Amino acid sequence: MRTKKPDYPYPYNFLSVVYAWTEKEAEEHTSVNTLAGFYYVMSTMDDRSQDVINLYYRDNKTQKEVGDAIDRSSARVQQILSHVARFFRRPSNSAIVFKGPMMFFEVRSGERANVAYREGYLNGYHDCIEHKQSAFENPSVKEMNLSVRLYHCLTRDGIEDLKQLYETDPKHLMEIRCFGPKCLDELIEALKLYNLDVQKYIDLKENNYE
């Protein structure tokens, strides 16, 4: 395992060490899915391990400074860093990071998948507000874990990212071929993951389908 921290934004500096990513590979994995996967896996670890990851990779502390913060020796910090790297390299955890928790848990509408994605995404979103991870600011529709039908409806209409989608008149969405009540329900749930106000879509649903 590489031990030197690469000069990439957090948490890609950590993930690049764990998976030996090159700079190009780190850029290719810059996505909401990867971030949600990282934060979901990290949320399953004990608090001390999470603290060490955050202090060392996010806050750019030295191992000695991390040890002082958690009242442990530098050698113990190194052991914890090695342990968390092995934990992330477990096949199931690697799959969650590489695929994103929604795809890993397979059933997009299943409760476990939604909980996993929401937990990972929101943990990452709140942590990254201060550190300005751009992948959370305006994900592409491809990164939003939409069904094939809804994805094709949006891209067919030229909608490429979350900002463009949210700025589109909801009434216009109803005019897109194959965009029906199921797509609208899915869109409402997807937008909730990004803490967006979905009332205008709920009103549209009530006026058109109820």
Secondary structure by P-SEA (a helix, b strand, c coil): cccccccccaaaaaaaaaacccaaaaaaaccaaaaaaaaaaaaaccaaaaaaaaaaccccccaaaaaaaacccaaaaaaaaaaaaaaaacaaaaaaaaccccccccccccaaaaaaaaaaaaaaaaaacccccccccccccccccccaaaaaaaaaaccccaaaaaaccaaaaaacccccaaaaaaaaaaaaaacccaaaaaaaaaaccc
